[in-house]
Amino acid sequence: MTSKSITELSTKDAPAPAPMPVFSRAIKANGMAQTFKNIVAILEAAGSDFTQIVKLNVYLKSYDDFGPMNGVYITHFGDPKPART
């Protein structure tokens, strides 16, 4: 049996999720963030998908993460890709 490592990601330098602090900003599980899977679930629940995203904000802790993030980004978005900051 493998052990699971699940950690809530937070920082005092960013506001708590609105409308109240009952949501997590992000969850890191076994060294991997769940972000894209969460976005897919939300979009599917709304009858939508990644092709309808027109803008995406990406927050990186280190510039060293830019290359790996681009690799994931490319696998999830077709052309035209959404605007990104």
PAVOVEX-558829 format. One record per residue: x, y, z of N, C-alpha, C in turn. Coordinates in steps of 0.2 Angstrom, whole numbers, plus 2048, in hexadecimal, padded with zeros to 3 digits. Atoms other than C-alpha are relative to their C-alpha. Layout:
// PAVOVEX-558829
XYZXYZXYZ;...
This chain:
// PAVOVEX-558829
8047FA800800800800804806800;7FC7FA8008078117FB7FD805805;8037FA7FC8058208077FF8067FC;8027FA8047FC82F801802806804;7FE7FA7FD8028408047FB8067FD;8057FB8037F484D802801806805;7FE7FA7FC7F885F8077FC8067FD;8047FA8027ED86F8068068057FE;7FB7FA8027F787D7FD7FD806802;8037F97FE7F588E805806804801;7FB7FB7FF7FF89E8087FD806803;8037FA7FD7FC8AD8138018067FB;7FF7FB8058018B78037FA8017FB;8068008057F18B37FA7F9800804;8068017FC7DF8B58007FD7F9800;8048067FF7D48A78067FB7FF7FA;8058018057C889F7F97FA804802;8067FD7FF7B88A97F87FA7FB7FF;8027FA7FC7AA8AA7FE8027FF808;7FD8017F97B18A280E8057FA800;7FA8058007C08978137FE7F9801;8018077FF7B88868118027FC7FA;7FD8038067C0883800808800800;7F98008017D287F7FC8028047FA;7FD7FD8067DD8897F18027FB7FB;7FD8058047E587A7EA8017FA805;7FE8067FC7E98687F08057FD7FC;7FB8048027F985F7ED8007F9802;8008077FE7F884C7ED8057FC7FD;7FB8048038068417EB8058037FC;7FB7FD80481184E7E47FD8037FA;8037FD8078048537D67FA804802;8067FC7FF7F78617D67FB7FD7FC;8068038037E685C7D17FC8057FC;8037FA8037E286D7C97FC7FE7F9;8038018067DE8677B77FA7FB800;8068057FE7D38587BD7FA804803;8067FC7FD7C98647C77FD8057FB;8037FC8057C78707B97FC7FC7FB;8048048047C18627AE7F97FE803;8068027FC7B485D7BB7FB806800;8047FA7FF7AE86E7BD7FD8027F9;8037FF8077AC8717AA7FB7FB7FE;8048058027A48617A77F9801804;8067FE7FC7978657B57FC8057FD;8047FA8037938757AC7FF7FF7F8;80280180779186C79B8058037FB;7FA7FD8047A28737958067FC7FF;7F98048007B486E7918058057FF;7FA7FC8007C587578F8008047FA;8007FB8067C187C77D7FD806801;8047FA7FF7B6889785804805805;7FC7FC7FC7C48907908038057FC;7FD7FB8047CA8A178A805804803;7FA7FD7FD7D68A77978017FB806;7FE8057FB7E089D7A4806804804;7FB7FD7FB7EA8A47B38047FA803;7FC8057FD7F989A7B8805803805;7FB7FD7FB80389D7C88057FA801;7FA8047FE8148957CA804802805;7FB7FF7FA81F8947D98078027FD;7F97FF80282F8937CF7FF8007F8;8008008078338977BD8027F97FD;7FE80780283B8857BC7FA7FC7FF;80680480182987F7BC7FC8027F9;8037FD8068258897AC8007FA7FA;7FF80580582B87B7A07FB7FA801;8058057FE82186D7A97F98027FF;8077FD8008128787AA7FE8007F9;8017FF80781387B7977FE7F97FD;8028078038138687947F97FE802;8078027FE80386579E7FB8057FC;8057FB8047FB8757967FF7FD7F9;8008038077FF86E7847FB7FA800;8048078017F785D7887F9801802;8077FF7FE7E786578F7FC8057FB;8047FB8047E38737828027FF7F9;7FF8008087E187276F8018077FE;8007FA8037E28807637F98037FF;7FB7FB7FD7DF88E7658007FF808;7FF8007F97E688E7777FD806803;8037FA7FD7DE89A784806805801;7FB7FB7FE7E78AA7888027FE807;7FD8037FA7F28A7797804806803;7FB7FB7FC7FA8B27A58037FC805;
